[in-house]
Amino acid sequence: MTDSAPHPPPGRAALDALGLPATDAEPPASPLAFPDGGAWRLEIPSVEGPGALQAVLSAAAEWEVPIHRVSQGSGVTMLTDGEITEMVRTCAEVGVELCLFARPGANWDIGAARDSSAGSASSRSRGAAQLEAGVAEAERAASLGVRSLLVADEGLLWVLHSRRADGDLPADLQLKVSVMAGPVNPAALAVQERLGADTVNVPSDLSLHQLAELRAAGPVTLDFYVEAPDNIGGFVRHHEIAGIIRAAAPVYVKFGLRNAPDVYPAGEQLSAVVAASSRERVRRAGLGLDALARTPDPPRMSAPGRREQPGCARFAPTGFAGGSAPA
């Protein structure tokens, strides 16, 4: 469980001494934690293949950064069976969870919404064909040993959860909602939890109070970019990492990379950029953890190698019949 009465952040005393106003009242601390009692885990995103994975693990050893999960954004289709198997084996050897993206999505499609200023379709599965393709990617990844999948569509989430409940996908498969479908209010988070989400990446422009509001909606694990890529805002919130964890626990703190190119889909033509960006994400994570360590009574980290999630509320995974709502 997290500290319910956090100490004032570093620098607060200097403002108090000069009679300057400090930040608003702290949001309520989350009373929840991972099953082992830890408040947070660390994730490195955009680990696009075996080469990027080796770059991340090498940097993590060099800078002594603990990593619980790595995630990939180019999609299962952009990896060969051999590459997926190699990543699964490597992650198993070092006790790091591997999460691959079940694509395609609307932003790779022919529809005009992919380039609209509103971006309403985002990365969601466009039409039945993309929904079917996402299911096929999930089945292929699971057959190769992957036990964590990233999805950016509530419909795909629901279908995969239903297949998991029916035994057609492994019972220990975890479903992670992408920031591209991230909820911004408590009701939306509760819906995704009930559709089968095990972890949910919420947008990085939420205030600490808004994070606390989402956390109050249910126990589902949150994922949060402490540093976000430019295409989702470019936020750098290293100085708030302790507050983010206290408000949102249990939470995966993620370190993307501002001022770096969007490499999806990655490939050999971008291998040097992907490797360098992967190493820098780990270095940024080290900077964030240094900031966390300087915080009085920093929240406890979940043990390396752990992937268990809190129990969540679920809708019954029943099918639709004649257009009626699920039971």
C-alpha positions as semicolon CSV with decimal commas, in nm:
position;residue;x (nm);y (nm);z (nm)
1;M;0,000;0,000;0,000
2;T;0,111;0,357;-0,062
3;D;0,194;0,622;0,195
4;S;-0,135;0,793;0,288
5;A;0,043;1,102;0,426
6;P;0,329;1,189;0,187
7;H;0,597;1,426;0,303
8;P;0,626;1,770;0,139
9;P;0,814;1,748;-0,190
10;P;1,175;1,870;-0,217
11;G;1,180;2,249;-0,253
12;R;0,855;2,312;-0,063
13;A;1,039;2,443;0,248
14;A;1,214;2,713;0,045
15;L;0,881;2,847;-0,081
16;D;0,729;2,831;0,265
17;A;1,020;3,032;0,409
18;L;0,955;3,315;0,163
19;G;0,580;3,309;0,211
20;L;0,520;3,197;-0,147
21;P;0,217;2,986;-0,235
22;A;0,290;2,619;-0,293
23;T;0,094;2,368;-0,498
24;D;-0,267;2,291;-0,421
25;A;-0,352;2,026;-0,166
26;E;-0,218;1,684;-0,253
27;P;-0,467;1,447;-0,417
28;P;-0,574;1,146;-0,211
29;A;-0,318;0,868;-0,211
30;S;-0,423;0,538;-0,364
31;P;-0,484;0,267;-0,105
32;L;-0,415;-0,002;-0,369
33;A;-0,103;-0,188;-0,475
34;F;0,016;-0,480;-0,686
35;P;-0,040;-0,822;-0,529
36;D;0,314;-0,824;-0,384
37;G;0,253;-0,490;-0,210
38;G;0,454;-0,277;-0,453
39;A;0,309;0,050;-0,578
40;W;0,482;0,072;-0,916
41;R;0,660;-0,111;-1,194
42;L;0,870;0,022;-1,481
43;E;0,800;-0,017;-1,853
44;I;1,012;0,072;-2,154
45;P;0,795;0,120;-2,467
46;S;0,883;0,109;-2,839
47;V;1,107;-0,196;-2,810
48;E;1,055;-0,296;-3,171
49;G;1,248;-0,620;-3,212
50;P;1,530;-0,840;-3,083
51;G;1,795;-0,576;-3,153
52;A;1,607;-0,307;-2,965
53;L;1,546;-0,550;-2,679
54;Q;1,917;-0,622;-2,648
55;A;1,988;-0,246;-2,650
56;V;1,738;-0,196;-2,368
57;L;1,871;-0,482;-2,156
58;S;2,232;-0,371;-2,207
59;A;2,148;-0,015;-2,105
60;A;1,947;-0,139;-1,806
61;A;2,247;-0,337;-1,681
62;E;2,481;-0,044;-1,743
63;W;2,265;0,211;-1,558
64;E;2,113;-0,032;-1,305
65;V;1,756;0,036;-1,411
66;P;1,502;-0,233;-1,309
67;I;1,261;-0,318;-1,591
68;H;0,937;-0,508;-1,541
69;R;0,788;-0,484;-1,890
70;V;0,887;-0,389;-2,244
71;S;0,626;-0,310;-2,508
72;Q;0,632;-0,284;-2,886
73;G;0,432;-0,060;-3,119
74;S;0,491;-0,180;-3,475
75;G;0,267;-0,482;-3,432
76;V;0,290;-0,860;-3,435
77;T;0,275;-0,864;-3,817
78;M;0,603;-0,673;-3,840
79;L;0,794;-0,952;-3,664
80;T;0,881;-1,297;-3,795
81;D;0,806;-1,607;-3,590
82;G;1,178;-1,638;-3,521
83;E;1,202;-1,280;-3,396
84;I;0,902;-1,321;-3,167
85;T;1,036;-1,650;-3,031
86;E;1,375;-1,490;-2,966
87;M;1,217;-1,199;-2,779
88;V;0,999;-1,435;-2,573
89;R;1,303;-1,646;-2,481
90;T;1,522;-1,346;-2,395
91;C;1,254;-1,185;-2,179
92;A;1,190;-1,513;-1,996
93;E;1,561;-1,545;-1,919
94;V;1,580;-1,201;-1,756
95;G;1,234;-1,195;-1,597
96;V;1,091;-0,912;-1,809
97;E;0,737;-0,919;-1,948
98;L;0,704;-0,883;-2,326
99;C;0,401;-0,699;-2,465
100;L;0,336;-0,690;-2,841
101;F;0,084;-0,471;-3,023
102;A;-0,212;-0,645;-3,190
103;R;-0,258;-0,433;-3,501
104;P;-0,362;-0,312;-3,762
105;G;-0,544;0,009;-3,678
106;A;-0,722;0,291;-3,856
107;N;-0,409;0,506;-3,865
108;W;-0,255;0,255;-4,108
109;D;-0,566;0,225;-4,320
110;I;-0,707;0,390;-4,633
111;G;-0,981;0,584;-4,452
112;A;-0,965;0,964;-4,449
113;A;-1,002;0,973;-4,071
114;R;-0,637;0,873;-4,035
115;D;-0,534;1,224;-4,142
116;S;-0,822;1,424;-3,999
117;S;-0,742;1,701;-3,755
118;A;-0,983;1,546;-3,505
119;G;-0,814;1,207;-3,533
120;S;-1,128;1,042;-3,409
121;A;-1,051;0,696;-3,547
122;S;-0,700;0,697;-3,402
123;S;-0,556;0,344;-3,389
124;R;-0,885;0,162;-3,344
125;S;-0,979;-0,140;-3,551
126;R;-1,157;-0,007;-3,860
127;G;-1,423;-0,247;-3,985
128;A;-1,460;-0,620;-3,936
129;A;-1,151;-0,695;-4,148
130;Q;-0,918;-0,511;-3,910
131;L;-1,094;-0,663;-3,610
132;E;-1,037;-1,010;-3,755
133;A;-0,674;-0,925;-3,832
134;G;-0,619;-0,814;-3,473
135;V;-0,762;-1,142;-3,343
136;A;-0,538;-1,336;-3,582
137;E;-0,231;-1,143;-3,459
138;A;-0,324;-1,217;-3,100
139;E;-0,365;-1,588;-3,171
140;R;-0,032;-1,605;-3,354
141;A;0,153;-1,421;-3,077
142;A;-0,001;-1,638;-2,806
143;S;0,093;-1,955;-2,995
144;L;0,457;-1,835;-2,991
145;G;0,458;-1,779;-2,616
146;V;0,360;-1,412;-2,586
147;R;0,149;-1,352;-2,275
148;S;0,085;-0,978;-2,295
149;L;-0,085;-0,797;-2,581
150;L;-0,138;-0,427;-2,646
151;V;-0,473;-0,324;-2,798
152;A;-0,612;0,013;-2,905
153;D;-0,976;-0,075;-2,961
154;E;-1,251;-0,159;-2,713
155;G;-1,409;-0,403;-2,956
156;L;-1,086;-0,597;-3,001
157;L;-1,036;-0,590;-2,625
158;W;-1,380;-0,741;-2,571
159;V;-1,331;-1,012;-2,836
160;L;-0,989;-1,114;-2,700
161;H;-1,117;-1,119;-2,343
162;S;-1,409;-1,337;-2,453
163;R;-1,175;-1,582;-2,626
164;R;-0,952;-1,587;-2,319
165;A;-1,252;-1,662;-2,097
166;D;-1,362;-1,941;-2,332
167;G;-1,015;-2,099;-2,326
168;D;-0,934;-2,017;-2,690
169;L;-0,653;-1,790;-2,569
170;P;-0,429;-1,865;-2,269
171;A;-0,582;-1,786;-1,931
172;D;-0,263;-1,605;-1,825
173;L;-0,270;-1,374;-2,130
174;Q;-0,280;-1,010;-2,017
175;L;-0,452;-0,740;-2,223
176;K;-0,310;-0,389;-2,209
177;V;-0,503;-0,089;-2,345
178;S;-0,292;0,150;-2,552
179;V;-0,268;0,521;-2,476
180;M;-0,426;0,567;-2,819
181;A;-0,750;0,447;-2,661
182;G;-0,673;0,581;-2,314
183;P;-0,972;0,682;-2,097
184;V;-0,988;1,033;-1,951
185;N;-1,267;0,992;-1,696
186;P;-1,356;0,736;-1,427
187;A;-1,656;0,592;-1,614
188;A;-1,451;0,526;-1,928
189;L;-1,183;0,351;-1,722
190;A;-1,446;0,134;-1,552
191;V;-1,585;0,031;-1,892
192;Q;-1,243;-0,079;-2,019
193;E;-1,180;-0,274;-1,700
194;R;-1,510;-0,457;-1,745
195;L;-1,432;-0,530;-2,111
196;G;-1,126;-0,729;-2,004
197;A;-0,837;-0,486;-1,959
198;D;-0,564;-0,594;-1,718
199;T;-0,370;-0,267;-1,750
200;V;-0,481;0,064;-1,903
201;N;-0,253;0,336;-2,040
202;V;-0,418;0,667;-1,947
203;P;-0,320;0,993;-2,122
204;S;-0,023;1,183;-1,979
205;D;-0,196;1,522;-1,971
206;L;-0,407;1,427;-1,669
207;S;-0,347;1,614;-1,346
208;L;-0,263;1,427;-1,027
209;H;-0,614;1,495;-0,900
210;Q;-0,762;1,353;-1,222
211;L;-0,540;1,046;-1,187
212;A;-0,674;0,999;-0,835
213;E;-1,029;1,023;-0,973
214;L;-0,956;0,746;-1,223
215;R;-0,795;0,532;-0,957
216;A;-1,108;0,562;-0,741
217;A;-1,310;0,402;-1,024
218;G;-1,159;0,056;-0,975
219;P;-0,851;-0,157;-0,911
220;V;-0,734;-0,207;-1,272
221;T;-0,362;-0,128;-1,310
222;L;-0,280;0,203;-1,478
223;D;0,007;0,274;-1,718
224;F;0,142;0,629;-1,735
225;Y;0,402;0,794;-1,960
226;V;0,624;0,996;-1,726
227;E;0,790;1,110;-2,048
228;A;0,569;1,096;-2,354
229;P;0,663;1,087;-2,725
230;D;0,590;1,401;-2,923
231;N;0,293;1,248;-3,107
232;I;0,104;1,205;-2,779
233;G;0,199;1,537;-2,625
234;G;0,572;1,534;-2,552
235;F;0,519;1,570;-2,176
236;V;0,821;1,540;-1,944
237;R;0,698;1,490;-1,587
238;H;1,000;1,339;-1,411
239;H;0,959;1,581;-1,121
240;E;0,608;1,446;-1,055
241;I;0,693;1,077;-1,056
242;A;0,638;1,028;-0,682
243;G;0,302;1,207;-0,697
244;I;0,197;1,008;-1,003
245;I;0,271;0,681;-0,826
246;R;0,097;0,783;-0,504
247;A;-0,218;0,893;-0,688
248;A;-0,235;0,606;-0,938
249;A;-0,088;0,295;-0,769
250;P;-0,073;0,024;-0,882
251;V;0,089;0,180;-1,188
252;Y;0,347;0,110;-1,457
253;V;0,561;0,420;-1,502
254;K;0,662;0,442;-1,868
255;F;0,949;0,633;-2,021
256;G;0,895;0,727;-2,381
257;L;1,119;0,980;-2,550
258;R;1,046;1,337;-2,645
259;N;1,222;1,482;-2,951
260;A;1,260;1,143;-3,117
261;P;1,120;1,023;-3,453
262;D;0,808;0,809;-3,477
263;V;0,948;0,476;-3,599
264;Y;0,629;0,273;-3,645
265;P;0,652;0,045;-3,830
266;A;1,018;-0,013;-3,749
267;G;1,258;-0,207;-3,969
268;E;1,621;-0,247;-4,073
269;Q;1,618;0,098;-4,233
270;L;1,567;0,249;-3,887
271;S;1,772;0,005;-3,680
272;A;2,031;0,260;-3,566
273;V;1,764;0,511;-3,464
274;V;1,560;0,245;-3,285
275;A;1,862;0,117;-3,092
276;A;1,978;0,465;-2,990
277;S;1,627;0,568;-2,889
278;S;1,586;0,247;-2,690
279;R;1,903;0,313;-2,492
280;E;1,802;0,673;-2,426
281;R;1,461;0,565;-2,296
282;V;1,641;0,355;-2,037
283;R;1,867;0,647;-1,947
284;R;1,561;0,869;-1,909
285;A;1,411;0,603;-1,682
286;G;1,728;0,619;-1,475
287;L;1,685;0,995;-1,442
288;G;1,326;0,946;-1,332
289;L;1,424;0,686;-1,073
290;D;1,697;0,917;-0,943
291;A;1,432;1,185;-0,895
292;L;1,210;0,933;-0,719
293;A;1,494;0,827;-0,488
294;R;1,541;1,189;-0,380
295;T;1,180;1,203;-0,263
296;P;1,122;1,148;0,110
297;D;0,982;0,799;0,170
298;P;0,952;0,703;-0,199
299;P;0,678;0,451;-0,284
300;R;0,780;0,087;-0,286
301;M;0,861;-0,083;-0,617
302;S;0,702;-0,413;-0,707
303;A;0,959;-0,693;-0,717
304;P;1,140;-0,750;-1,049
305;G;0,999;-1,038;-1,249
306;R;0,645;-0,999;-1,115
307;R;0,350;-0,964;-1,354
308;E;0,045;-1,049;-1,140
309;Q;-0,235;-0,793;-1,156
310;P;-0,510;-0,702;-0,909
311;G;-0,845;-0,873;-0,956
312;C;-1,083;-0,669;-1,172
313;A;-1,455;-0,646;-1,236
314;R;-1,565;-0,806;-1,565
315;F;-1,872;-0,813;-1,784
316;A;-1,981;-1,169;-1,858
317;P;-1,805;-1,263;-2,186
318;T;-2,123;-1,364;-2,370
319;G;-2,179;-1,313;-2,740
320;F;-2,430;-1,099;-2,923
321;A;-2,747;-1,256;-3,063
322;G;-2,957;-1,084;-3,325
323;G;-2,820;-0,741;-3,237
324;S;-2,923;-0,759;-2,872
325;A;-2,701;-0,635;-2,595
326;P;-2,481;-0,883;-2,407
327;A;-2,631;-1,037;-2,097
